[in-house]
Each structure stands twice: as structure tokens, then as C-alpha cells.
Amino acid sequence: MSQPICDLLETFPPSTTLSSIVVNGFSQPVTSLTTIDRERSLAFFSFAGSTVVVDCNRIALIEI
């Protein structure tokens, strides 16, 4: 099955500046993309000095 958001995130270089993501209908502010673990479908983001870990299959929107 295609995972378009995961695929898109993989094209971004590390430290790509982002504003927010929407996960399961809820907005989550983020500062930047840190890395993608495609094997486990996890996306790692920075926000306010913390790491936010999200199942990239659950991301519906990325605000750049």
C-alpha cells in the first residue's frame, strides 16, 4: 500500500523547517523534520527542544 506522506517526508533533507503536522485530526506544532525511520514508519520532528515521534501513516497534513 502506498504511503504518500512517508514518501514525501523522505524527500525532505534533515532539518527541513516545518510549521505543523496534523495527526489523527489534531494539529501538532513542529519546528523541523529530524529523520525518518521508514522500516518502522516513524517520523521524528523537533519542537521546543523536544523530539516528537509520529507514525507517518497517521499524518494527514504537513504545513511548511
N, CA, C and O of each residue as an XYZ file, in Angstrom:
256
protein
N       0.840     -1.179      0.000
C       0.000      0.000      0.000
C       0.890      1.249      0.000
O       1.914      1.286      0.683
N       0.505      2.242     -0.747
C       1.257      3.481     -0.836
C       1.148      4.282      0.455
O       0.103      4.309      1.105
N       2.231      4.922      0.803
C       2.284      5.767      1.995
C       2.776      7.145      1.557
O       3.940      7.483      1.773
N       1.886      7.953      0.935
C       2.333      9.193      0.298
C       3.004     10.196      1.239
O       3.971     10.844      0.839
N       2.523     10.341      2.465
C       3.163     11.296      3.377
C       4.552     10.796      3.761
O       5.499     11.581      3.812
N       4.682      9.506      4.031
C       6.003      8.927      4.329
C       6.941      9.150      3.146
O       8.095      9.540      3.322
N       6.437      8.899      1.947
C       7.239      9.088      0.740
C       7.680     10.544      0.605
O       8.840     10.818      0.295
N       6.765     11.466      0.835
C       7.085     12.892      0.743
C       8.132     13.283      1.781
O       9.102     13.968      1.457
N       7.943     12.855      3.018
C       8.902     13.206      4.073
C      10.306     12.697      3.760
O      11.295     13.341      4.111
N      10.394     11.561      3.111
C      11.709     11.019      2.746
C      12.450     11.907      1.756
O      13.673     11.821      1.655
N      11.739     12.754      1.027
C      12.390     13.642      0.060
C      12.940     14.904      0.717
O      13.738     15.619      0.111
N      12.521     15.185      1.949
C      12.990     16.375      2.662
C      14.353     16.108      3.294
O      14.555     15.053      3.896
N      15.289     17.043      3.167
C      16.562     16.867      3.861
C      16.373     17.039      5.375
O      15.444     17.723      5.806
N      17.241     16.426      6.179
C      17.154     16.630      7.635
C      17.184     18.126      7.960
O      17.821     18.911      7.256
N      16.508     18.497      9.001
C      16.406     19.885      9.480
C      15.526     20.764      8.604
O      15.582     21.988      8.723
N      14.713     20.177      7.725
C      13.765     20.957      6.938
C      12.812     21.669      7.899
O      12.207     21.036      8.764
N      12.685     22.967      7.746
C      11.816     23.764      8.606
C      10.359     23.506      8.265
O       9.964     23.570      7.100
N       9.560     23.214      9.286
C       8.129     22.985      9.147
C       7.401     23.815     10.193
O       8.015     24.293     11.147
N       6.098     23.987     10.020
C       5.288     24.731     10.998
C       4.471     23.800     11.874
O       4.445     23.944     13.097
N       3.792     22.827     11.229
C       2.958     21.897     11.996
C       2.627     20.689     11.144
O       2.835     20.678      9.931
N       2.104     19.672     11.814
C       1.581     18.483     11.153
C       0.202     18.210     11.745
O      -0.098     18.642     12.858
N      -0.625     17.499     11.008
C      -1.929     17.087     11.522
C      -1.912     15.571     11.619
O      -1.703     14.868     10.630
N      -2.138     15.080     12.844
C      -2.121     13.648     13.123
C      -3.462     13.272     13.739
O      -3.852     13.805     14.778
N      -4.160     12.350     13.089
C      -5.475     11.914     13.589
C      -6.414     13.092     13.839
O      -7.199     13.074     14.787
N      -6.332     14.108     12.992
C      -7.228     15.254     13.092
C      -6.787     16.342     14.050
O      -7.476     17.354     14.178
N      -5.664     16.167     14.727
C      -5.179     17.159     15.686
C      -3.888     17.792     15.191
O      -2.976     17.102     14.737
N      -3.826     19.115     15.284
C      -2.638     19.844     14.864
C      -1.547     19.713     15.920
O      -1.799     19.875     17.114
N      -0.338     19.421     15.465
C       0.824     19.320     16.344
C       1.884     20.280     15.812
O       2.411     20.074     14.719
N       2.201     21.335     16.581
C       3.271     22.221     16.113
C       4.603     21.480     16.100
O       4.897     20.696     17.002
N       5.394     21.733     15.080
C       6.744     21.190     14.978
C       7.653     22.283     14.429
O       7.192     23.221     13.778
N       8.930     22.153     14.694
C       9.901     23.126     14.206
C      10.580     22.638     12.939
O      10.757     23.386     11.977
N      10.963     21.347     12.961
C      11.654     20.793     11.799
C      11.576     19.274     11.798
O      11.312     18.644     12.823
N      11.809     18.708     10.632
C      11.921     17.269     10.481
C      13.322     16.867     10.918
O      14.303     17.490     10.513
N      13.421     15.836     11.739
C      14.730     15.356     12.169
C      15.183     14.198     11.303
O      16.254     14.251     10.698
N      14.365     13.139     11.238
C      14.703     11.970     10.428
C      13.466     11.110     10.214
O      12.430     11.327     10.842
N      13.584     10.139      9.327
C      12.520      9.174      9.046
C      13.089      7.779      9.259
O      14.192      7.478      8.803
N      12.347      6.937      9.944
C      12.683      5.517     10.058
C      11.633      4.780      9.246
O      10.581      4.411      9.767
N      11.919      4.568      7.977
C      10.935      4.003      7.056
C      10.570      2.565      7.434
O       9.428      2.141      7.249
N      11.532      1.825      7.957
C      11.272      0.432      8.340
C      10.170      0.326      9.384
O       9.369     -0.609      9.359
N      10.131      1.295     10.309
C       9.107      1.298     11.353
C       8.017      2.338     11.104
O       7.132      2.510     11.941
N       8.067      3.035      9.966
C       7.094      4.083      9.592
C       7.019      5.196     10.627
O       5.935      5.693     10.932
N       8.166      5.586     11.167
C       8.203      6.647     12.167
C       8.885      7.886     11.606
O       9.904      7.805     10.919
N       8.295      9.034     11.917
C       8.883     10.323     11.562
C       9.240     11.035     12.861
O       8.456     11.048     13.810
N      10.420     11.622     12.893
C      10.910     12.327     14.074
C      10.990     13.812     13.752
O      11.582     14.212     12.749
N      10.387     14.621     14.612
C      10.358     16.069     14.439
C      10.896     16.740     15.696
O      10.881     16.153     16.778
N      11.374     17.979     15.546
C      11.785     18.799     16.684
C      10.684     19.786     16.994
O       9.996     20.277     16.100
N      10.527     20.073     18.295
C       9.627     21.147     18.720
C      10.003     21.560     20.143
O       9.998     20.741     21.062
N      10.326     22.827     20.306
C      10.611     23.416     21.621
C      11.643     22.603     22.406
O      11.488     22.383     23.607
N      12.693     22.162     21.718
C      13.755     21.433     22.376
C      13.449     19.971     22.650
O      14.258     19.281     23.270
N      12.305     19.486     22.204
C      11.914     18.088     22.399
C      11.811     17.386     21.047
O      11.776     18.023     19.995
N      11.763     16.068     21.107
C      11.563     15.264     19.906
C      10.137     14.737     19.901
O       9.671     14.167     20.887
N       9.450     14.932     18.784
C       8.093     14.428     18.588
C       8.199     13.256     17.617
O       8.713     13.413     16.510
N       7.716     12.079     18.025
C       7.777     10.884     17.191
C       6.359     10.528     16.760
O       5.460     10.422     17.595
N       6.158     10.344     15.452
C       4.825     10.126     14.909
C       4.865      8.977     13.896
O       5.825      8.842     13.136
N       3.827      8.163     13.894
C       3.640      7.174     12.838
C       3.309      7.966     11.572
O       2.245      8.579     11.491
N       4.198      7.959     10.596
C       3.987      8.810      9.419
C       2.755      8.400      8.609
O       2.278      9.186      7.790
N       2.233      7.198      8.817
C       0.999      6.798      8.150
C      -0.218      7.521      8.715
O      -1.273      7.531      8.082
N      -0.093      8.119      9.877
C      -1.204      8.823     10.504
C      -1.185     10.335     10.257
O      -2.086     11.050     10.695
N      -0.158     10.817      9.556
C      -0.052     12.237      9.249
C      -0.934     12.547      8.037
O      -0.774     11.949      6.972
N      -1.859     13.482      8.211
C      -2.764     13.854      7.123
C      -2.322     15.114      6.407
O      -2.686     15.329      5.251
N      -1.528     15.963      7.088
C      -1.168     17.254      6.520
C       0.162     17.690      7.089
O       0.460     17.449      8.259
N       0.965     18.337      6.251
C       2.227     18.938      6.677
C       2.162     20.412      6.288
O       1.954     20.746      5.121
N       2.339     21.276      7.260
C       2.378     22.728      6.965
C       3.832     23.159      6.963
O       4.561     22.991      7.941
N       4.233     23.727      5.817
C       5.625     24.163      5.643
C       5.713     25.665      5.823
O       6.797     26.238      5.718
